[in-house]
Amino acid sequence: MVVKDIVHVGISVIDLEKSVRFYTDVMQMDLDYRTKNKGEIISRIVGVENVDMDVAVVRKAGLRIELLDYKNSEKKRSINYPAQDQPGLVHISFLVDDVQKEYEKIKAMGFEFNSPPMVARDNGPKIAYFKGVDNVVIELFEKA
């Protein structure tokens, strides 16, 4: 197999409207499109019985995030993302011009950061991690 590109990253969400607002207002992404998926074919594709889901795709440059609201899922009440040191998708990193500025703006909105922006190694990038909506960990990354 030869991978040509990444199409999108899919995130199952609790509240689609809240998630769309987070990625468009806080992360300054653009809403690309919205759709609904329902029925046997999509249930077979995703491996979930009786799927009824609303979908929104947000984008910025080459990154697309597909936000999936499985409306008929009882599992939506618990979020068990892996910790940073456990296997699995653990964070999404966004390149920004000024981590300190974005940190201050996002922190003022009430989001919890692990630490203020820091440089972890000589001539390394300045980074800061915070929990976004649905406890998805977001990394703000400023090139050295």
Steps between C-alpha positions, in 0.01 A plus 500: 500500500620851419337771709448819299369728775297512821132561420381582853514410867165381639389587853182365657340782700235540768346826373559584134403866531737553794780326310443703182511821706824389667681419176368805311507763778789391722723319249402736213427218254245531220182295480539301179167316492232321701313183420286225655565128473245235579414148394633151439784589262662754732441265796697230319779742403558637852411181687228655715143366496211729403718803434338841513775762496552863421838594357686829469840540337723791597821591320809716513767481229547128432340377823143378510329379816181299463276548806261206542190522721358147536157615609372156599804391702476433872881495517522879453483561871850370574822630347802280553776640282842351571744691717796658319720203593253231383464359148245670275428844359595733785494856362463724196770760440425839343774728363459859620709818464496598868432230760501748790232716337280198417556355848379820666198527272392136541570492875277808538223296336523254791698216346747313724866484397760256638751786529577840352679491162845343534804405293600142583843487332769734368378672184177303525145613436290682757202283590198489729240225549137550602178302513249607241140396464431128569837484681692489171854616579617786278864602458585856398835490317721798411809431291834601651 
